[in-house]
C-alpha cells in the first residue's frame, strides 16, 4: 500500500469533554489534552499519512455502525469505566476487523492490572518486588512482607492513588492507607516491598526481532519526595529532573525492559518503569503499553528528547512498526 494513500483514524479520550460532563480532575487524569491530539495529528501528517480524528469509543462505535472505516487506527483511548477499560477500543476494532496501533485487548486488560502483570513477570524470571494483592481490608492480616511497604491501586495509571502516604512503615499505617485506597478507588490494592534505589523509565519501539529500547531516563526527585505520583507527574517541572544514566546502568535497565515487554506480549511502542532494589538490581515496576504522547510533557517524548530523538521520529517508529506488523507496508 502506498504511504500517502494510508488512511489513519485517531481514537482518544479528550480530557475537556469529560470535565464538561462533570467528571473530576482525578477521574480525567489519564485523558489527553487538545495539545496532545493536535501534536499527534500534526506528526502523523508530517510523515505523509492521511489522518482523521475519531474521538472516544462512543464516537468510534457510531462511526463503525455508519459504515466508516480506516486502513488502521492509531489508538490512545484509555477508556472510562472498568479494570479492562483500556481494552475496549481494541476489542471493538477487532470485531470490525480493523487493525490498530499498539497492543491488543488481552494485553491492555492484563497490563492495567498490576498484580496480574507482576505474576507474569515473576513467572518469566524477571526481577520485581515481592507483592501481595489486598482485595478487602481483612487481607491486610495476611501480608507477610518486610517493612517498609509501598501501596497503590491495582488498576490505575498516571500515578493515581500515590502520595506521601503510599510508603508505609508499620501495620497500623498499612491498614489505614489500604482502607483509604479500597474505599476511594473501589478496587484491590497492590502491596509491594519498597524499592529504595534509583528509578528509571525505558522507551521501547518495534516488534519481535526489531524490538528495541530506544532510550531511557533516570527520574530524580526533590528531597521532600521520592514517589512518582499524580502530583509529581503533573508538576514535574517543579519537583522532578531527568537525566540519561551511565552506560552500564542503562544496559541493565534496557534488558529488564525488553524482557518484560516481550514476556507480556506488548507491541509497537511504549514504556517500562524500573526501580532498583537495595542491592542495585533493576526491578520491573510496571509497563505502559499506552504511554502518554503529549509532545512536551509525557515521559516517553521527554526521554526521547534526552536521547536525541524527535517527537516526529518517535511517532514514525511506532507507526512503521505497526504498519509492518499489520502487513500494510
N, C-alpha and C positions, 0 to 999 in steps of 0.2 A: 504494500500500500504506500502510495506517495505521501510523504510527510505533510505537505500542505493540504492534502485532502482529508487528513485525520480530524474528526470532529470529537472534541473532548468536552464532556459535561463536568460541571463542578458542583459537588454536594458539600454542604457546610451548615453549621448552626450559627446564625448571626446573633451575637450577644444582645444587641439593642432590641431585636424583635422580642426576645423573651423577657427582658426587663420591662418592656412596654406592656406585656401581658401580666405583670405583677410578680414574676419570679425574682428571688433575692439576688444580691451581689454574689453570695457564696454559691447558690444554685447555678449561676451562669458563669462561674469562674473558668470553666473549661471551654466555653464557647468563644468564637472568633469575633474580633472587631472588624469593621469595614475595611480598615487599612490592611488587614491580613488578606482578605478576599481580593482587594484591589491589587495588592502586591503579587499575589499568586497568579491572578488573571493576567497581569502585565508580563510576568516572567514566562508564562506558557505561550503567550502571543509572540514574545520576543524570540522564542525558539522556533517559530514558524508554524505553529498549530492554530487551528480554529478552536475557540473556547466559548462555551455558553454557560452562564450561571443557572443552576437549578434551584439550590437552596436546601432546605431541610427535608426530612423524609416524607412529610405530607405533600410537599410540593413535588417531590420525586414520584410519589405514588400517583398523584393526579396526572402528571406528565406521561407516565407509562400507560395509564388507562386511556389517555387520549391518543396513544399510538406514537408518541415521540420516542426517539432513540438516538444513541450516540455510539461512536466506534469504541469509546472507552470512557469511563467516569473517573475523574480524579476526586477521590472521596476523603474528606476530612471531617465528616459529620460525626459528632460524639454521641448523639442520642440524648434523650431526656430522662427516661424512666427505666429502672430495672438494672440488675447486675450485668445483663447481656446487652445493654443499650448500644454499645459500640458495634455490635454485630448486626443491627437491624438493617442498615443500608446495604451492606454486602449481601445479606441473605435475600433482600428484595431484588437486587440486581441479578443474583443467581437465578431467581425464579423467571426473570425475563431474558436470561442468557446474554447479559451484557457484561463484558469484562470491566475490571476496575483496578485502579492503582491502590497499592497497599494490601495488607493481609485480609484473608477471608474471615467469615463469621465465626468459624470454630476458633481460630487463633485469637481474634479480638475478644471473644467471650472468655476464653481461658485466661488471657494475659491481664484483663481488667481485674480478675480475682487473684489477689496477690498470694494467698495461701496455696491455691491450686498451682499457680505458676511456680512457686518455690518447691512444691513436691516434685514437679517435672525436673527442675534444676538439680535438686538433690539426687534424683534417680540417675541423672546424666553424669553425676560425679563432679559437678561444678561447685566451687566453694560458695556457700551462702550461710548467713547467720542461722543458728538453731531457732526454731519458732514454735508457736502454739496458736491455734485459732480459737478465740473465745466467741461462742455463739449465744451465750446467755451469762448473766452475772455469776451464776453458780460455778461456771467453768474456771473462774479465776483460782479456785482452790486446787485445781489440777495442774496449774502452771508450775513446772519444776525446772526452771531455768535460773541461772545465777544473775543477780542484780549487778549493774543497772539494766533495765529493760527498755525497749522502745515500742510504743503503741501507735497504731494508725488504723483508720477504717480499711476493711479488706478490699473494697472496690471503688475507691475514689482516685481522682487524679489532681494535678496542679497543686499538690501539697495540701489539699483539703483535709481538715482534721488534725493537722500537725502544728503544734505550737510549743511554747516553753514547758508545757505540762507533759509532753509526749515521752520524755525521758523520765522514768520512774525509778526511785531508789529503794523502795520497800513495798511490802504487800498492801499497806494502807493506801499509798499513792496509786498502786496498781488497781485496786478495787475502785477507788474514786474516779480515776480517769477512764477506766474501762466502762464504768456505768454511764459516764457522760457521753462517750462515743456511741455506745449501744443505743442510748436514747436519742441522740442528735441525728445519727445517720441511718438508724433502723436497719443495720446490717452487722455481720460479725466484725470482730476486731482482731487484727493481726498483732501478736506479741512476739518480739524478736529479742535475742541477745543484742545489747547495744554494741555497735561497732565504733570504737573510739578513734579510728585512723582517718587518713586523708580521703576526700571524696572527689569523684570524677564522673563525667558523662562522656560516652563514646558515640560518635555518629557512624551509622552504617548505611551503605547503599549496595545494590546488586543482589544477585541470587545465585545459589549453587556455587560453582567454581569462581564466578565473578564477584561473589560477595566480598566486600572489604570494609575495614574500618577506615573511613576517610579522614578521621581526625578525632581528637578528644581535648577536653579541657579539665583543669582542676578547679574546684569551687572553693574559694577562700571566704570564710565568714568573719564578720566583725567580732570582737572579743565578747560581746554580750550575747551572742547566739552562735550555735553550731548546727542548727536544724534548718533544712531547706523546705520550709513550709510555705503556705499560700501567701503570707505577708512578705516573706523574704523574696519570693518569686515575683510578686507584683511590684516590689520596691527594691529590686536588686541593685539599682544604681546607687542606693544609699547604704546598703549593708553587705553587698557581695562584690567581690572582684574575681576575675578569672585569669588563668594562665595556662600555657602549654607545659606539661611536666617534662622532666628529664627522660631521655630515650628509653632506658631500661624499665622505668615505671610505666611509660606509655605502652611498651610492647606487652608487658604483663597484663595490663588492663584491656588492651585490644584483644588478647587471646580469650580472656574470660567473656568479653562482649560477643565475639564471633561465635564461640562455643555455645553461649546461651541463645543467641539469635537462631542458630541452626537447630538446636535442640527443641526450641519452641515452634519452629516452622514459620517464622516471620519472613516477609518478602519485601522487596523493592527499596525500602528505606525506613529509618527510624533511629532510636537511641536506646542505649543500655546504660543504666546508672549503677555505679560501683562505689563501694567504700571499703577501706582497708580495716582489717581486724587488728588486735593488739600486737600480733607478730608481723604486721606489714603485708599480709596476704590480701590481694584484691578479692573482694566478695561481691557476688551479684546482689543488687538491691531489688531492682525491678526493670522491666522493659517497657518501652514506649513505641509500639508499632504504629500509632497515630500521633507522632510527635508534633508539637506546635510548630507552625511555619510562618509566624509573624516575621517579616524581613529584618526587623530591628531587635525585637525583644525576646524572641523564643530561643531556647538553648541550642537547638540544632543549627540554626543560622548563625548564632553567636560563635559557636565552636568552629564552624566552617570559616568565618571571617578570621578567627585567630590562626587558622591553619592555611590561610591564603586561598580559600575557595569562595567565589562569589555566590550570591543568592541564586542568580540565573543558572550558574553551573550546577549547584546543588539540585535545583528543580529539574534540570536537564538530565542529570544522572538518575534521579528517581524515575522520571518518565521513560527514559530509554530502557531502564531495567524492566519496567512493567510492560512496555510495548514489545520488547523482545520475549519476555515470559509468555505473553499472550499471543505471540506469533503475528503481530500486526506490522512489524518491520523486520 
